[in-house]
Amino acid sequence: MLVLTRKLGESIIIDNKIIVKVVSISGNQIKLGIDAPVGIPVHREEVYEKIKEENLSASKISLDIEDIDKIFN
């Protein structure tokens, strides 16, 4: 893991596409601004984990032919 130190208003750039900027600092909380291309999803870690869980759960659903027929007819 790369660990960087940034001050208020300073940024890092990832792959010439994503800019992460320190927007504000208040006590032990830091607000980051993230500028990324539209096609690159940006999520908080807990949201990303929930999306992964939901996708895994959805991929385990099994349907029989009758269920598929009900969906499309």
PDB file of N, H, CA, C and O in Angstrom:
ATOM      1  N   MET A   1       0.843  -1.171   0.000  1.00  0.00           N
ATOM      2  CA  MET A   1       0.000   0.000   0.000  1.00  0.00           C
ATOM      3  C   MET A   1       0.893   1.241   0.000  1.00  0.00           C
ATOM      4  O   MET A   1       1.842   1.352   0.776  1.00  0.00           O
ATOM      5  N   LEU A   2       0.562   2.147  -0.877  1.00  0.00           N
ATOM      6  H   LEU A   2      -0.209   2.057  -1.507  1.00  0.00           H
ATOM      7  CA  LEU A   2       1.253   3.432  -0.933  1.00  0.00           C
ATOM      8  C   LEU A   2       0.593   4.371   0.062  1.00  0.00           C
ATOM      9  O   LEU A   2      -0.628   4.530   0.041  1.00  0.00           O
ATOM     10  N   VAL A   3       1.373   4.992   0.928  1.00  0.00           N
ATOM     11  H   VAL A   3       2.365   4.863   0.945  1.00  0.00           H
ATOM     12  CA  VAL A   3       0.846   5.938   1.909  1.00  0.00           C
ATOM     13  C   VAL A   3       1.420   7.309   1.588  1.00  0.00           C
ATOM     14  O   VAL A   3       2.637   7.483   1.517  1.00  0.00           O
ATOM     15  N   LEU A   4       0.531   8.286   1.395  1.00  0.00           N
ATOM     16  H   LEU A   4      -0.457   8.145   1.452  1.00  0.00           H
ATOM     17  CA  LEU A   4       0.943   9.636   1.039  1.00  0.00           C
ATOM     18  C   LEU A   4       0.448  10.629   2.080  1.00  0.00           C
ATOM     19  O   LEU A   4      -0.591  10.419   2.707  1.00  0.00           O
ATOM     20  N   THR A   5       1.181  11.689   2.255  1.00  0.00           N
ATOM     21  H   THR A   5       2.024  11.859   1.745  1.00  0.00           H
ATOM     22  CA  THR A   5       0.750  12.781   3.121  1.00  0.00           C
ATOM     23  C   THR A   5       0.328  13.945   2.233  1.00  0.00           C
ATOM     24  O   THR A   5       1.073  14.352   1.342  1.00  0.00           O
ATOM     25  N   ARG A   6      -0.852  14.474   2.472  1.00  0.00           N
ATOM     26  H   ARG A   6      -1.457  14.143   3.196  1.00  0.00           H
ATOM     27  CA  ARG A   6      -1.366  15.608   1.712  1.00  0.00           C
ATOM     28  C   ARG A   6      -1.909  16.641   2.683  1.00  0.00           C
ATOM     29  O   ARG A   6      -2.410  16.292   3.752  1.00  0.00           O
ATOM     30  N   LYS A   7      -1.812  17.892   2.319  1.00  0.00           N
ATOM     31  H   LYS A   7      -1.405  18.176   1.450  1.00  0.00           H
ATOM     32  CA  LYS A   7      -2.363  18.985   3.113  1.00  0.00           C
ATOM     33  C   LYS A   7      -3.664  19.442   2.475  1.00  0.00           C
ATOM     34  O   LYS A   7      -3.978  19.064   1.347  1.00  0.00           O
ATOM     35  N   LEU A   8      -4.408  20.248   3.194  1.00  0.00           N
ATOM     36  H   LEU A   8      -4.152  20.555   4.110  1.00  0.00           H
ATOM     37  CA  LEU A   8      -5.655  20.801   2.700  1.00  0.00           C
ATOM     38  C   LEU A   8      -5.439  21.450   1.331  1.00  0.00           C
ATOM     39  O   LEU A   8      -4.539  22.273   1.165  1.00  0.00           O
ATOM     40  N   GLY A   9      -6.253  21.083   0.370  1.00  0.00           N
ATOM     41  H   GLY A   9      -6.984  20.415   0.505  1.00  0.00           H
ATOM     42  CA  GLY A   9      -6.167  21.633  -0.975  1.00  0.00           C
ATOM     43  C   GLY A   9      -5.234  20.869  -1.905  1.00  0.00           C
ATOM     44  O   GLY A   9      -5.251  21.105  -3.113  1.00  0.00           O
ATOM     45  N   GLU A  10      -4.421  19.961  -1.374  1.00  0.00           N
ATOM     46  H   GLU A  10      -4.407  19.770  -0.392  1.00  0.00           H
ATOM     47  CA  GLU A  10      -3.506  19.188  -2.207  1.00  0.00           C
ATOM     48  C   GLU A  10      -4.215  17.944  -2.759  1.00  0.00           C
ATOM     49  O   GLU A  10      -5.213  17.476  -2.210  1.00  0.00           O
ATOM     50  N   SER A  11      -3.664  17.430  -3.859  1.00  0.00           N
ATOM     51  H   SER A  11      -2.854  17.810  -4.304  1.00  0.00           H
ATOM     52  CA  SER A  11      -4.298  16.307  -4.563  1.00  0.00           C
ATOM     53  C   SER A  11      -3.294  15.208  -4.865  1.00  0.00           C
ATOM     54  O   SER A  11      -2.081  15.383  -4.747  1.00  0.00           O
ATOM     55  N   ILE A  12      -3.848  14.070  -5.259  1.00  0.00           N
ATOM     56  H   ILE A  12      -4.833  13.928  -5.355  1.00  0.00           H
ATOM     57  CA  ILE A  12      -3.057  13.013  -5.885  1.00  0.00           C
ATOM     58  C   ILE A  12      -3.764  12.672  -7.193  1.00  0.00           C
ATOM     59  O   ILE A  12      -4.976  12.856  -7.312  1.00  0.00           O
ATOM     60  N   ILE A  13      -3.029  12.187  -8.154  1.00  0.00           N
ATOM     61  H   ILE A  13      -2.045  12.037  -8.059  1.00  0.00           H
ATOM     62  CA  ILE A  13      -3.587  11.810  -9.447  1.00  0.00           C
ATOM     63  C   ILE A  13      -3.276  10.342  -9.687  1.00  0.00           C
ATOM     64  O   ILE A  13      -2.139   9.898  -9.528  1.00  0.00           O
ATOM     65  N   ILE A  14      -4.304   9.597 -10.071  1.00  0.00           N
ATOM     66  H   ILE A  14      -5.228   9.958 -10.200  1.00  0.00           H
ATOM     67  CA  ILE A  14      -4.165   8.162 -10.302  1.00  0.00           C
ATOM     68  C   ILE A  14      -4.385   7.897 -11.791  1.00  0.00           C
ATOM     69  O   ILE A  14      -5.440   8.215 -12.340  1.00  0.00           O
ATOM     70  N   ASP A  15      -3.388   7.317 -12.430  1.00  0.00           N
ATOM     71  H   ASP A  15      -2.531   7.058 -11.984  1.00  0.00           H
ATOM     72  CA  ASP A  15      -3.472   6.879 -13.827  1.00  0.00           C
ATOM     73  C   ASP A  15      -3.894   7.999 -14.780  1.00  0.00           C
ATOM     74  O   ASP A  15      -4.594   7.744 -15.761  1.00  0.00           O
ATOM     75  N   ASN A  16      -3.482   9.209 -14.505  1.00  0.00           N
ATOM     76  H   ASN A  16      -2.914   9.416 -13.709  1.00  0.00           H
ATOM     77  CA  ASN A  16      -3.808  10.377 -15.344  1.00  0.00           C
ATOM     78  C   ASN A  16      -5.306  10.570 -15.549  1.00  0.00           C
ATOM     79  O   ASN A  16      -5.711  11.315 -16.441  1.00  0.00           O
ATOM     80  N   LYS A  17      -6.141   9.910 -14.737  1.00  0.00           N
ATOM     81  H   LYS A  17      -5.812   9.305 -14.012  1.00  0.00           H
ATOM     82  CA  LYS A  17      -7.589   9.957 -14.942  1.00  0.00           C
ATOM     83  C   LYS A  17      -8.356  10.370 -13.692  1.00  0.00           C
ATOM     84  O   LYS A  17      -9.398  11.018 -13.789  1.00  0.00           O
ATOM     85  N   ILE A  18      -7.851  10.002 -12.533  1.00  0.00           N
ATOM     86  H   ILE A  18      -7.005   9.475 -12.455  1.00  0.00           H
ATOM     87  CA  ILE A  18      -8.601  10.199 -11.294  1.00  0.00           C
ATOM     88  C   ILE A  18      -7.828  11.170 -10.399  1.00  0.00           C
ATOM     89  O   ILE A  18      -6.640  10.982 -10.136  1.00  0.00           O
ATOM     90  N   ILE A  19      -8.525  12.207  -9.939  1.00  0.00           N
ATOM     91  H   ILE A  19      -9.490  12.360 -10.153  1.00  0.00           H
ATOM     92  CA  ILE A  19      -7.915  13.183  -9.033  1.00  0.00           C
ATOM     93  C   ILE A  19      -8.607  13.059  -7.676  1.00  0.00           C
ATOM     94  O   ILE A  19      -9.833  13.125  -7.585  1.00  0.00           O
ATOM     95  N   VAL A  20      -7.814  12.881  -6.636  1.00  0.00           N
ATOM     96  H   VAL A  20      -6.818  12.827  -6.710  1.00  0.00           H
ATOM     97  CA  VAL A  20      -8.321  12.820  -5.273  1.00  0.00           C
ATOM     98  C   VAL A  20      -7.742  14.023  -4.531  1.00  0.00           C
ATOM     99  O   VAL A  20      -6.526  14.156  -4.393  1.00  0.00           O
ATOM    100  N   LYS A  21      -8.636  14.902  -4.056  1.00  0.00           N
ATOM    101  H   LYS A  21      -9.624  14.794  -4.168  1.00  0.00           H
ATOM    102  CA  LYS A  21      -8.207  16.148  -3.437  1.00  0.00           C
ATOM    103  C   LYS A  21      -8.706  16.229  -2.001  1.00  0.00           C
ATOM    104  O   LYS A  21      -9.848  15.865  -1.719  1.00  0.00           O
ATOM    105  N   VAL A  22      -7.861  16.703  -1.092  1.00  0.00           N
ATOM    106  H   VAL A  22      -6.934  16.999  -1.321  1.00  0.00           H
ATOM    107  CA  VAL A  22      -8.262  16.946   0.291  1.00  0.00           C
ATOM    108  C   VAL A  22      -9.061  18.251   0.291  1.00  0.00           C
ATOM    109  O   VAL A  22      -8.514  19.327   0.052  1.00  0.00           O
ATOM    110  N   VAL A  23     -10.367  18.137   0.564  1.00  0.00           N
ATOM    111  H   VAL A  23     -10.812  17.262   0.758  1.00  0.00           H
ATOM    112  CA  VAL A  23     -11.270  19.283   0.491  1.00  0.00           C
ATOM    113  C   VAL A  23     -11.378  19.988   1.836  1.00  0.00           C
ATOM    114  O   VAL A  23     -11.406  21.217   1.894  1.00  0.00           O
ATOM    115  N   SER A  24     -11.440  19.213   2.921  1.00  0.00           N
ATOM    116  H   SER A  24     -11.418  18.215   2.873  1.00  0.00           H
ATOM    117  CA  SER A  24     -11.499  19.825   4.251  1.00  0.00           C
ATOM    118  C   SER A  24     -10.998  18.847   5.299  1.00  0.00           C
ATOM    119  O   SER A  24     -11.014  17.630   5.111  1.00  0.00           O
ATOM    120  N   ILE A  25     -10.556  19.416   6.399  1.00  0.00           N
ATOM    121  H   ILE A  25     -10.543  20.405   6.552  1.00  0.00           H
ATOM    122  CA  ILE A  25     -10.083  18.629   7.540  1.00  0.00           C
ATOM    123  C   ILE A  25     -10.736  19.214   8.777  1.00  0.00           C
ATOM    124  O   ILE A  25     -10.656  20.419   9.019  1.00  0.00           O
ATOM    125  N   SER A  26     -11.386  18.359   9.566  1.00  0.00           N
ATOM    126  H   SER A  26     -11.451  17.380   9.370  1.00  0.00           H
ATOM    127  CA  SER A  26     -12.036  18.808  10.793  1.00  0.00           C
ATOM    128  C   SER A  26     -11.838  17.734  11.854  1.00  0.00           C
ATOM    129  O   SER A  26     -12.466  16.678  11.787  1.00  0.00           O
ATOM    130  N   GLY A  27     -10.985  17.986  12.817  1.00  0.00           N
ATOM    131  H   GLY A  27     -10.474  18.844  12.871  1.00  0.00           H
ATOM    132  CA  GLY A  27     -10.683  16.993  13.850  1.00  0.00           C
ATOM    133  C   GLY A  27     -10.078  15.759  13.213  1.00  0.00           C
ATOM    134  O   GLY A  27      -9.055  15.841  12.534  1.00  0.00           O
ATOM    135  N   ASN A  28     -10.716  14.602  13.435  1.00  0.00           N
ATOM    136  H   ASN A  28     -11.547  14.535  13.987  1.00  0.00           H
ATOM    137  CA  ASN A  28     -10.181  13.360  12.856  1.00  0.00           C
ATOM    138  C   ASN A  28     -10.919  12.968  11.579  1.00  0.00           C
ATOM    139  O   ASN A  28     -10.824  11.825  11.131  1.00  0.00           O
ATOM    140  N   GLN A  29     -11.659  13.918  10.989  1.00  0.00           N
ATOM    141  H   GLN A  29     -11.736  14.847  11.352  1.00  0.00           H
ATOM    142  CA  GLN A  29     -12.395  13.635   9.759  1.00  0.00           C
ATOM    143  C   GLN A  29     -11.801  14.434   8.600  1.00  0.00           C
ATOM    144  O   GLN A  29     -11.533  15.629   8.717  1.00  0.00           O
ATOM    145  N   ILE A  30     -11.607  13.745   7.492  1.00  0.00           N
ATOM    146  H   ILE A  30     -11.825  12.774   7.397  1.00  0.00           H
ATOM    147  CA  ILE A  30     -11.074  14.359   6.278  1.00  0.00           C
ATOM    148  C   ILE A  30     -12.115  14.184   5.182  1.00  0.00           C
ATOM    149  O   ILE A  30     -12.651  13.090   5.002  1.00  0.00           O
ATOM    150  N   LYS A  31     -12.403  15.252   4.450  1.00  0.00           N
ATOM    151  H   LYS A  31     -11.968  16.140   4.596  1.00  0.00           H
ATOM    152  CA  LYS A  31     -13.299  15.151   3.300  1.00  0.00           C
ATOM    153  C   LYS A  31     -12.449  15.165   2.045  1.00  0.00           C
ATOM    154  O   LYS A  31     -11.585  16.021   1.853  1.00  0.00           O
ATOM    155  N   LEU A  32     -12.728  14.175   1.189  1.00  0.00           N
ATOM    156  H   LEU A  32     -13.430  13.479   1.344  1.00  0.00           H
ATOM    157  CA  LEU A  32     -12.003  14.039  -0.067  1.00  0.00           C
ATOM    158  C   LEU A  32     -12.938  14.341  -1.217  1.00  0.00           C
ATOM    159  O   LEU A  32     -14.102  13.941  -1.205  1.00  0.00           O
ATOM    160  N   GLY A  33     -12.428  15.048  -2.213  1.00  0.00           N
ATOM    161  H   GLY A  33     -11.482  15.373  -2.223  1.00  0.00           H
ATOM    162  CA  GLY A  33     -13.147  15.237  -3.462  1.00  0.00           C
ATOM    163  C   GLY A  33     -12.520  14.314  -4.488  1.00  0.00           C
ATOM    164  O   GLY A  33     -11.296  14.248  -4.601  1.00  0.00           O
ATOM    165  N   ILE A  34     -13.346  13.601  -5.236  1.00  0.00           N
ATOM    166  H   ILE A  34     -14.341  13.654  -5.144  1.00  0.00           H
ATOM    167  CA  ILE A  34     -12.838  12.644  -6.214  1.00  0.00           C
ATOM    168  C   ILE A  34     -13.396  13.011  -7.579  1.00  0.00           C
ATOM    169  O   ILE A  34     -14.611  13.073  -7.767  1.00  0.00           O
ATOM    170  N   ASP A  35     -12.509  13.252  -8.520  1.00  0.00           N
ATOM    171  H   ASP A  35     -11.522  13.201  -8.367  1.00  0.00           H
ATOM    172  CA  ASP A  35     -12.886  13.575  -9.887  1.00  0.00           C
ATOM    173  C   ASP A  35     -12.432  12.405 -10.757  1.00  0.00           C
ATOM    174  O   ASP A  35     -11.238  12.205 -10.983  1.00  0.00           O
ATOM    175  N   ALA A  36     -13.416  11.631 -11.243  1.00  0.00           N
ATOM    176  H   ALA A  36     -14.386  11.793 -11.060  1.00  0.00           H
ATOM    177  CA  ALA A  36     -13.113  10.439 -12.050  1.00  0.00           C
ATOM    178  C   ALA A  36     -13.991  10.446 -13.286  1.00  0.00           C
ATOM    179  O   ALA A  36     -15.088  11.004 -13.261  1.00  0.00           O
ATOM    180  N   PRO A  37     -13.525   9.833 -14.372  1.00  0.00           N
ATOM    181  CA  PRO A  37     -14.353   9.738 -15.575  1.00  0.00           C
ATOM    182  C   PRO A  37     -15.681   9.042 -15.274  1.00  0.00           C
ATOM    183  O   PRO A  37     -15.772   8.227 -14.356  1.00  0.00           O
ATOM    184  N   VAL A  38     -16.698   9.372 -16.055  1.00  0.00           N
ATOM    185  H   VAL A  38     -16.624  10.034 -16.800  1.00  0.00           H
ATOM    186  CA  VAL A  38     -18.044   8.839 -15.840  1.00  0.00           C
ATOM    187  C   VAL A  38     -18.062   7.315 -15.789  1.00  0.00           C
ATOM    188  O   VAL A  38     -18.820   6.747 -15.003  1.00  0.00           O
ATOM    189  N   GLY A  39     -17.269   6.648 -16.585  1.00  0.00           N
ATOM    190  H   GLY A  39     -16.653   7.109 -17.224  1.00  0.00           H
ATOM    191  CA  GLY A  39     -17.291   5.187 -16.656  1.00  0.00           C
ATOM    192  C   GLY A  39     -16.600   4.480 -15.503  1.00  0.00           C
ATOM    193  O   GLY A  39     -16.619   3.251 -15.435  1.00  0.00           O
ATOM    194  N   ILE A  40     -15.989   5.234 -14.594  1.00  0.00           N
ATOM    195  H   ILE A  40     -15.973   6.232 -14.650  1.00  0.00           H
ATOM    196  CA  ILE A  40     -15.278   4.617 -13.469  1.00  0.00           C
ATOM    197  C   ILE A  40     -16.108   4.802 -12.203  1.00  0.00           C
ATOM    198  O   ILE A  40     -16.247   5.924 -11.715  1.00  0.00           O
ATOM    199  N   PRO A  41     -16.662   3.710 -11.664  1.00  0.00           N
ATOM    200  CA  PRO A  41     -17.462   3.830 -10.448  1.00  0.00           C
ATOM    201  C   PRO A  41     -16.584   4.171  -9.236  1.00  0.00           C
ATOM    202  O   PRO A  41     -15.467   3.671  -9.100  1.00  0.00           O
ATOM    203  N   VAL A  42     -17.110   5.022  -8.372  1.00  0.00           N
ATOM    204  H   VAL A  42     -18.018   5.428  -8.483  1.00  0.00           H
ATOM    205  CA  VAL A  42     -16.412   5.401  -7.144  1.00  0.00           C
ATOM    206  C   VAL A  42     -17.387   5.169  -5.992  1.00  0.00           C
ATOM    207  O   VAL A  42     -18.473   5.748  -5.974  1.00  0.00           O
ATOM    208  N   HIS A  43     -17.011   4.335  -5.041  1.00  0.00           N
ATOM    209  H   HIS A  43     -16.129   3.864  -5.055  1.00  0.00           H
ATOM    210  CA  HIS A  43     -17.873   3.998  -3.911  1.00  0.00           C
ATOM    211  C   HIS A  43     -17.078   4.056  -2.608  1.00  0.00           C
ATOM    212  O   HIS A  43     -15.865   3.845  -2.593  1.00  0.00           O
ATOM    213  N   ARG A  44     -17.788   4.347  -1.515  1.00  0.00           N
ATOM    214  H   ARG A  44     -18.773   4.519  -1.527  1.00  0.00           H
ATOM    215  CA  ARG A  44     -17.186   4.137  -0.196  1.00  0.00           C
ATOM    216  C   ARG A  44     -17.022   2.627  -0.028  1.00  0.00           C
ATOM    217  O   ARG A  44     -17.776   1.848  -0.612  1.00  0.00           O
ATOM    218  N   GLU A  45     -16.038   2.218   0.766  1.00  0.00           N
ATOM    219  H   GLU A  45     -15.426   2.851   1.240  1.00  0.00           H
ATOM    220  CA  GLU A  45     -15.745   0.794   0.902  1.00  0.00           C
ATOM    221  C   GLU A  45     -16.960  -0.010   1.363  1.00  0.00           C
ATOM    222  O   GLU A  45     -17.213  -1.093   0.835  1.00  0.00           O
ATOM    223  N   GLU A  46     -17.717   0.501   2.338  1.00  0.00           N
ATOM    224  H   GLU A  46     -17.511   1.381   2.766  1.00  0.00           H
ATOM    225  CA  GLU A  46     -18.858  -0.259   2.848  1.00  0.00           C
ATOM    226  C   GLU A  46     -19.946  -0.414   1.780  1.00  0.00           C
ATOM    227  O   GLU A  46     -20.632  -1.436   1.753  1.00  0.00           O
ATOM    228  N   VAL A  47     -20.115   0.569   0.909  1.00  0.00           N
ATOM    229  H   VAL A  47     -19.558   1.399   0.931  1.00  0.00           H
ATOM    230  CA  VAL A  47     -21.072   0.463  -0.187  1.00  0.00           C
ATOM    231  C   VAL A  47     -20.574  -0.549  -1.220  1.00  0.00           C
ATOM    232  O   VAL A  47     -21.348  -1.363  -1.722  1.00  0.00           O
ATOM    233  N   TYR A  48     -19.290  -0.494  -1.533  1.00  0.00           N
ATOM    234  H   TYR A  48     -18.661   0.168  -1.125  1.00  0.00           H
ATOM    235  CA  TYR A  48     -18.689  -1.433  -2.483  1.00  0.00           C
ATOM    236  C   TYR A  48     -18.871  -2.878  -2.001  1.00  0.00           C
ATOM    237  O   TYR A  48     -19.212  -3.759  -2.791  1.00  0.00           O
ATOM    238  N   GLU A  49     -18.644  -3.117  -0.715  1.00  0.00           N
ATOM    239  H   GLU A  49     -18.367  -2.402  -0.074  1.00  0.00           H
ATOM    240  CA  GLU A  49     -18.796  -4.470  -0.161  1.00  0.00           C
ATOM    241  C   GLU A  49     -20.250  -4.932  -0.256  1.00  0.00           C
ATOM    242  O   GLU A  49     -20.512  -6.096  -0.560  1.00  0.00           O
ATOM    243  N   LYS A  50     -21.196  -4.028   0.001  1.00  0.00           N
ATOM    244  H   LYS A  50     -20.984  -3.082   0.248  1.00  0.00           H
ATOM    245  CA  LYS A  50     -22.611  -4.370  -0.093  1.00  0.00           C
ATOM    246  C   LYS A  50     -22.984  -4.719  -1.534  1.00  0.00           C
ATOM    247  O   LYS A  50     -23.728  -5.673  -1.763  1.00  0.00           O
ATOM    248  N   ILE A  51     -22.479  -3.963  -2.501  1.00  0.00           N
ATOM    249  H   ILE A  51     -21.875  -3.189  -2.315  1.00  0.00           H
ATOM    250  CA  ILE A  51     -22.729  -4.247  -3.912  1.00  0.00           C
ATOM    251  C   ILE A  51     -22.188  -5.628  -4.278  1.00  0.00           C
ATOM    252  O   ILE A  51     -22.857  -6.398  -4.967  1.00  0.00           O
ATOM    253  N   LYS A  52     -20.968  -5.941  -3.812  1.00  0.00           N
ATOM    254  H   LYS A  52     -20.424  -5.315  -3.252  1.00  0.00           H
ATOM    255  CA  LYS A  52     -20.384  -7.262  -4.076  1.00  0.00           C
ATOM    256  C   LYS A  52     -21.259  -8.370  -3.502  1.00  0.00           C
ATOM    257  O   LYS A  52     -21.502  -9.379  -4.165  1.00  0.00           O
ATOM    258  N   GLU A  53     -21.734  -8.185  -2.267  1.00  0.00           N
ATOM    259  H   GLU A  53     -21.537  -7.365  -1.729  1.00  0.00           H
ATOM    260  CA  GLU A  53     -22.590  -9.193  -1.628  1.00  0.00           C
ATOM    261  C   GLU A  53     -23.883  -9.390  -2.416  1.00  0.00           C
ATOM    262  O   GLU A  53     -24.311 -10.522  -2.641  1.00  0.00           O
ATOM    263  N   GLU A  54     -24.504  -8.283  -2.835  1.00  0.00           N
ATOM    264  H   GLU A  54     -24.156  -7.363  -2.653  1.00  0.00           H
ATOM    265  CA  GLU A  54     -25.756  -8.368  -3.590  1.00  0.00           C
ATOM    266  C   GLU A  54     -25.540  -9.061  -4.929  1.00  0.00           C
ATOM    267  O   GLU A  54     -26.363  -9.876  -5.346  1.00  0.00           O
ATOM    268  N   ASN A  55     -24.445  -8.746  -5.602  1.00  0.00           N
ATOM    269  H   ASN A  55     -23.776  -8.084  -5.263  1.00  0.00           H
ATOM    270  CA  ASN A  55     -24.154  -9.391  -6.884  1.00  0.00           C
ATOM    271  C   ASN A  55     -23.917 -10.887  -6.709  1.00  0.00           C
ATOM    272  O   ASN A  55     -24.384 -11.690  -7.516  1.00  0.00           O
ATOM    273  N   LEU A  56     -23.196 -11.259  -5.664  1.00  0.00           N
ATOM    274  H   LEU A  56     -22.816 -10.606  -5.009  1.00  0.00           H
ATOM    275  CA  LEU A  56     -22.954 -12.672  -5.393  1.00  0.00           C
ATOM    276  C   LEU A  56     -24.263 -13.389  -5.086  1.00  0.00           C
ATOM    277  O   LEU A  56     -24.512 -14.490  -5.578  1.00  0.00           O
ATOM    278  N   SER A  57     -25.090 -12.756  -4.273  1.00  0.00           N
ATOM    279  H   SER A  57     -24.889 -11.861  -3.873  1.00  0.00           H
ATOM    280  CA  SER A  57     -26.380 -13.347  -3.920  1.00  0.00           C
ATOM    281  C   SER A  57     -27.254 -13.523  -5.156  1.00  0.00           C
ATOM    282  O   SER A  57     -27.896 -14.560  -5.321  1.00  0.00           O
ATOM    283  N   ALA A  58     -27.281 -12.518  -6.022  1.00  0.00           N
ATOM    284  H   ALA A  58     -26.759 -11.675  -5.888  1.00  0.00           H
ATOM    285  CA  ALA A  58     -28.097 -12.587  -7.232  1.00  0.00           C
ATOM    286  C   ALA A  58     -27.593 -13.673  -8.176  1.00  0.00           C
ATOM    287  O   ALA A  58     -28.384 -14.293  -8.888  1.00  0.00           O
ATOM    288  N   SER A  59     -26.301 -13.902  -8.186  1.00  0.00           N
ATOM    289  H   SER A  59     -25.659 -13.398  -7.608  1.00  0.00           H
ATOM    290  CA  SER A  59     -25.758 -14.912  -9.096  1.00  0.00           C
ATOM    291  C   SER A  59     -26.062 -16.330  -8.624  1.00  0.00           C
ATOM    292  O   SER A  59     -25.907 -17.281  -9.391  1.00  0.00           O
ATOM    293  N   LYS A  60     -26.486 -16.482  -7.393  1.00  0.00           N
ATOM    294  H   LYS A  60     -26.612 -15.709  -6.770  1.00  0.00           H
ATOM    295  CA  LYS A  60     -26.783 -17.815  -6.857  1.00  0.00           C
ATOM    296  C   LYS A  60     -28.248 -18.195  -6.990  1.00  0.00           C
ATOM    297  O   LYS A  60     -28.633 -19.314  -6.651  1.00  0.00           O
ATOM    298  N   ILE A  61     -29.067 -17.278  -7.479  1.00  0.00           N
ATOM    299  H   ILE A  61     -28.755 -16.369  -7.755  1.00  0.00           H
ATOM    300  CA  ILE A  61     -30.488 -17.579  -7.642  1.00  0.00           C
ATOM    301  C   ILE A  61     -30.651 -18.542  -8.810  1.00  0.00           C
ATOM    302  O   ILE A  61     -30.117 -18.318  -9.896  1.00  0.00           O
ATOM    303  N   SER A  62     -31.395 -19.613  -8.569  1.00  0.00           N
ATOM    304  H   SER A  62     -31.829 -19.795  -7.687  1.00  0.00           H
ATOM    305  CA  SER A  62     -31.627 -20.564  -9.658  1.00  0.00           C
ATOM    306  C   SER A  62     -33.093 -20.500 -10.058  1.00  0.00           C
ATOM    307  O   SER A  62     -33.988 -20.465  -9.214  1.00  0.00           O
ATOM    308  N   LEU A  63     -33.309 -20.485 -11.342  1.00  0.00           N
ATOM    309  H   LEU A  63     -32.582 -20.514 -12.028  1.00  0.00           H
ATOM    310  CA  LEU A  63     -34.657 -20.461 -11.888  1.00  0.00           C
ATOM    311  C   LEU A  63     -34.856 -21.695 -12.757  1.00  0.00           C
ATOM    312  O   LEU A  63     -33.941 -22.137 -13.452  1.00  0.00           O
ATOM    313  N   ASP A  64     -36.054 -22.235 -12.705  1.00  0.00           N
ATOM    314  H   ASP A  64     -36.797 -21.876 -12.140  1.00  0.00           H
ATOM    315  CA  ASP A  64     -36.342 -23.319 -13.632  1.00  0.00           C
ATOM    316  C   ASP A  64     -37.025 -22.741 -14.867  1.00  0.00           C
ATOM    317  O   ASP A  64     -37.294 -21.541 -14.919  1.00  0.00           O
ATOM    318  N   ILE A  65     -37.299 -23.552 -15.828  1.00  0.00           N
ATOM    319  H   ILE A  65     -37.080 -24.527 -15.787  1.00  0.00           H
ATOM    320  CA  ILE A  65     -37.871 -23.113 -17.104  1.00  0.00           C
ATOM    321  C   ILE A  65     -39.204 -22.394 -16.886  1.00  0.00           C
ATOM    322  O   ILE A  65     -39.474 -21.396 -17.554  1.00  0.00           O
ATOM    323  N   GLU A  66     -40.032 -22.875 -15.976  1.00  0.00           N
ATOM    324  H   GLU A  66     -39.812 -23.687 -15.434  1.00  0.00           H
ATOM    325  CA  GLU A  66     -41.333 -22.238 -15.716  1.00  0.00           C
ATOM    326  C   GLU A  66     -41.150 -20.819 -15.180  1.00  0.00           C
ATOM    327  O   GLU A  66     -41.896 -19.916 -15.559  1.00  0.00           O
ATOM    328  N   ASP A  67     -40.163 -20.615 -14.302  1.00  0.00           N
ATOM    329  H   ASP A  67     -39.557 -21.349 -13.995  1.00  0.00           H
ATOM    330  CA  ASP A  67     -39.901 -19.279 -13.771  1.00  0.00           C
ATOM    331  C   ASP A  67     -39.453 -18.333 -14.873  1.00  0.00           C
ATOM    332  O   ASP A  67     -39.886 -17.182 -14.928  1.00  0.00           O
ATOM    333  N   ILE A  68     -38.592 -18.817 -15.742  1.00  0.00           N
ATOM    334  H   ILE A  68     -38.240 -19.752 -15.697  1.00  0.00           H
ATOM    335  CA  ILE A  68     -38.096 -17.989 -16.859  1.00  0.00           C
ATOM    336  C   ILE A  68     -39.240 -17.654 -17.797  1.00  0.00           C
ATOM    337  O   ILE A  68     -39.332 -16.527 -18.284  1.00  0.00           O
ATOM    338  N   ASP A  69     -40.117 -18.621 -18.058  1.00  0.00           N
ATOM    339  H   ASP A  69     -40.042 -19.536 -17.662  1.00  0.00           H
ATOM    340  CA  ASP A  69     -41.264 -18.389 -18.921  1.00  0.00           C
ATOM    341  C   ASP A  69     -42.179 -17.311 -18.340  1.00  0.00           C
ATOM    342  O   ASP A  69     -42.702 -16.481 -19.084  1.00  0.00           O
ATOM    343  N   LYS A  70     -42.379 -17.316 -17.014  1.00  0.00           N
ATOM    344  H   LYS A  70     -41.954 -17.990 -16.410  1.00  0.00           H
ATOM    345  CA  LYS A  70     -43.224 -16.312 -16.360  1.00  0.00           C
ATOM    346  C   LYS A  70     -42.611 -14.909 -16.494  1.00  0.00           C
ATOM    347  O   LYS A  70     -43.342 -13.927 -16.619  1.00  0.00           O
ATOM    348  N   ILE A  71     -41.304 -14.813 -16.469  1.00  0.00           N
ATOM    349  H   ILE A  71     -40.710 -15.611 -16.367  1.00  0.00           H
ATOM    350  CA  ILE A  71     -40.635 -13.515 -16.575  1.00  0.00           C
ATOM    351  C   ILE A  71     -40.852 -12.922 -17.962  1.00  0.00           C
ATOM    352  O   ILE A  71     -41.122 -11.727 -18.081  1.00  0.00           O
ATOM    353  N   PHE A  72     -40.743 -13.714 -18.989  1.00  0.00           N
ATOM    354  H   PHE A  72     -40.524 -14.685 -18.893  1.00  0.00           H
ATOM    355  CA  PHE A  72     -40.765 -13.204 -20.343  1.00  0.00           C
ATOM    356  C   PHE A  72     -42.153 -13.274 -21.009  1.00  0.00           C
ATOM    357  O   PHE A  72     -42.324 -12.760 -22.114  1.00  0.00           O
ATOM    358  N   ASN A  73     -43.119 -13.884 -20.371  1.00  0.00           N
ATOM    359  H   ASN A  73     -42.981 -14.301 -19.473  1.00  0.00           H
ATOM    360  CA  ASN A  73     -44.465 -13.975 -20.987  1.00  0.00           C
ATOM    361  C   ASN A  73     -45.526 -13.393 -20.100  1.00  0.00           C
ATOM    362  O   ASN A  73     -46.702 -13.390 -20.464  1.00  0.00           O
TER     363      ASN A  73
END
